[in-house]
């Protein structure tokens, strides 16, 4: 068999720079074989032109090209991870596998299985913190229990933070990659077509006054980092470093990201259940025809419709409008947050289980640090406050000025009273 190698297994860390697992693999004495596995179990449920798969594929192509200029290449496989590992073990003389930790319930299960399989073949599996600055047990209450409220979590995060230690850079050397000349399989051979929906480049150039502009969807000056975070094209450490120099409110958002990640890790039940169990009795109306109107952006509330249409067309929605559309579904229509969460999961380019679930539960009032049930956004008041010149609305709701534009599907005052009464009755 060929010379001994160690594998670096790329997952949601698709970058060569400042990558902790890759850095450690390259520091080992053996040459590093870079591998990516398209996991069949995840791909199965996705449409054939899924924009996230196209984005991942395009990113892998760039990684592969860069590795090729250094005499290596990226080995890309598709299948059930254990089956792929069996095949890799037959082809290469692998002594260890390096990866970065992933905190989602499915990934934890997968990694446990792979670790056991590798162990039974006398191969070590090393995994590293890379996705976050602080992982699950590093920012906890004095009694060791996880925080469930953001502000004290953030305070402890900042208290624990030491830039010199926590933002140390992990620079890599190319000379230690295994020589390899594989050809990247085509997207079609993986079972997918290129999506017409593309991920926008991220933009860090206008975040100095992030706190002043972030709430206005027509200004559209947030970072657009979210898909890059999701698939690890950017380093969380580098972004925190940037935020420290740029804007404290922007840093707060990066801490929200880590907050929801640790919530999902410590409370995996949130994937299917309310964080606050007492909300289990809320009798959702779950009207399917109303849900369809919401999905299509035909509610007659322009701020809600603009958001849903932006999402359907681009795979993105501005954060302020995510809050408004989610609140509208849960409160005005009394539709179970899980329906909305699933729809966002299908459409969002930046779909992240922890953030999506955490924010949906926030909107529904069922979450750990949620909006109280009696706070019901008024979509018209939100419009006046955040898009008073109707610039965002006119961009996404083409028929806004036409007679055919629908009338509001529910009257705000009645819907608000119905929501509060329903929640109140259920919770008492
Ligand atoms: P910026 O405002 O530039 O923020 C920078 C980064 O901070 C983001 O990229 C993200 O990583 C993080 N961040 C910002 N706000 C939040 C937040 N409220 N919670 C957690 N992290 C945050 N974000 C996702 O990444 N994936 C999701 O699936 C997702 N679903 C959401 C669902 C709902 C109902 C709501 C209200 C919010 C959701 N968010 C989600 C959070 C937020 O809307 C997006 O992170 C943000 O709009 C992405 O755009 P940006 O990168 O330009 O954000």
Boltz pocket constraint, residues with backbone or C-beta under 6 A from the ligand:
constraints:
  - pocket:
      binder: B
      contacts: [[A, 214], [A, 222], [A, 223], [A, 224], [A, 225], [A, 226], [A, 227], [A, 229], [A, 250], [A, 253], [A, 254], [A, 256], [A, 257], [A, 260], [A, 317], [A, 318], [A, 319], [A, 320], [A, 322], [A, 323], [A, 326], [A, 344], [A, 348], [A, 350], [A, 351], [A, 352], [A, 353], [A, 355], [A, 356], [A, 357], [A, 359], [A, 360], [A, 363]]
      max_distance: 6.0
